[in-house]
Amino acid sequence: MSSTSTTRFSSALVLALAVALTLSAGCGKGGQGGHAAGGHAAIGTEAPEFARPDLDGKVVKVSDLRGKVVILDFWATWCPPCRNEVPHFVALQSKYRDQGLAIVGLSLDKGGASVVKPFVEEHDVNYMMLIANDETASSYGGITGIPTTFVLDKNGKVVKRFMGYTDPEVFEEAIKPLLTAS
């Protein structure tokens, strides 16, 4: 193999690895509108309040969810790892809804409900979907990559934060003790 071929092969390999890592770990915010670091949502603190519209325009506040274990997922329809988590969230919502689980998707799609609603219908999403904005993302510590997901206890405290694609078993392990706690 010539040195030019070796260089091309090495460059292609590096590019392929970079793409694979991005797709498996999470999506950068790049051209989709970045969010400055700052805000709160540290483990053990009360989840920052927000009031965001659902896909029908009804405004929902995080405080409306008190008394439930909540998974808050910052995501977008254009993000492959985010899309890969959706079926897992659908299954978790089906399995644990009656035990007090509320999953909330916080879409960062710039197209808002017009982009998210068809996705939700196509994928039979059975959990609440809200349209987030830069202020929402900033209040949760600045969402620099998606998916970024928070688990809240029944009192509205942040218990866990996950960045990038996370296996459904990890979420299940995080929520089960919270669902049985009084």
N, C-alpha and C positions, 0 to 999 in steps of 0.2 A: 504494500500500500504506500503510495507517495505521501509526502508531507502535506500536500494540498488536500488530498483525500482524507488524511487523518484529521486535519484541522476542520474540514467540513463535517466529518463524522462527529468530532468532539463538540462542535458548535450545535449541531442538531440534537445531540444527546443532552446537552445542557438546557437547550430550549424545551425539549420534551419533558425533562425533569421539572423545570420551573412551571410548566403548564400543569403537570400532574399534581404537584404540590399545591398550586393555587386551587385547583378543582377539588382536591381532597380536604384541604384545610378550611377554605372559605374564600369569599370574594372580597377583593379590595373595593373601596368606595370610589376610587379613581374618577372616571368621567361621569359618575352618577351623582355627584354632589357630596363632597367630603364633609365631615363633621369635626369641629375643633374639639380637642380634649378638654375636659373640665367636667363640672357637674358632680353628681353624687352617685348613689346606688352601690356603695361599698357593702361588702358582706357584713351582715349584722345591723345595718341601718334600715330605716323605713324607706320603702320604695318611693321615689319621687312621684308626686301627683301629676297626672295629665288628664286632659279632657279632649278626646279625639273622636272623629266620626267613624261609624261603621260603614259598611258598603251601601247602606240605605240612607245615610246621613244622620242617623241617631247618634247623639254624643254619649260616650261612655267614659267614666272616670275610673282610674285605678282603685280609688276608695270604694267604688261600687262593688268591688270583688272581695272585700274583707269577709272573712269567714270561710273562704275557699283557699285551697292550695292553688297557686297560679304559676303557669309557665308563660313568660312573656318572651316572644321570639321576634327579634328584629330581623327582617328578611326582605327579599325582593324576588319577583317572578323571573328575572333575568339571571339569577344566581344559581348555577347547577347544584352546589351543596345544599342551598336553601330548599330547592325543589326536592332534593333527595330526602330531606327530613320530613316533608309534609305528610307522606303516607304513615310515617311513624307517629306523628302527632295525632293524625286521624284515629289510629288504632288506640293510642293512649287515652284520647278523649272518650272513645267508645267504652273502653274498659273501666275507666275510673271516674267518669262523670257523676255517677250516682253516689260515689264516695266523697265528692266535694272537690274534684279537679276542674279547673277552668283554664283552658289553653287560649291564649290571645296572640294572634299574629299581628305584628306591627309592621305593616308594609312601608318600605322606603321607596317604592316605585314612584318616579316623578309623574307618571300618568295617572296616579291615584286610582279611584274606584273603577274608572273605565278600563284599566289594564288588569286590575286585581279580580274584579267580579267574574269575568269569563274564566280565569284560571281556577277560581274557587269552585265554580259550577262544573268545569271539566274534570276536576280532581275530587269531587264530592267532599269538600272540606266541611267538617262538622263542628268546627270551633269558631269562636269569635274572631273576626278579621277587622282590624282598624287601620286607618290611614295615618301613619306617623308623619312627622315633619322634622326639620332640623332642630327645633327647640326640644322636641321629645327626645331625640337621640342625644343631644347635648346634656339634658338633665340626667340621662343614664350613663354619664361618664364619657360621652363622646364615642359614638359607634364608628370605628375606623375600618372595620371589616365585618362582613355578614356571612353566615348567620352569627349573631350574638344573642344569647338566650339567658334569661334570668329566671330563677325559681324563687318564688315568694311563699312564705308560710301563711297560715290563716290570719295572722295579725298584720300582714302586709310588710313584713321584714324580708330583706334580700338574704337568701340562704346560700345560693350558688350562682355563679356566672360561668357560662361556657362560651368559648369563642371558637368558631369554625364548626364544621360538621361534627355532631356528637351522636354516638350510637344510642338507639332507643333504650337499651338496657341501662345505660348510665342515667338517663332521665328517670326511668322507672325506679331505680335504686335511690335516687334523690327524693322522689315524691312519696314513696310508700310510707316511710316513718312519719312524714308530715301529715299524711291523710289520717293516720290513726291517733295522732297526738290530739289532746283536748285543748 
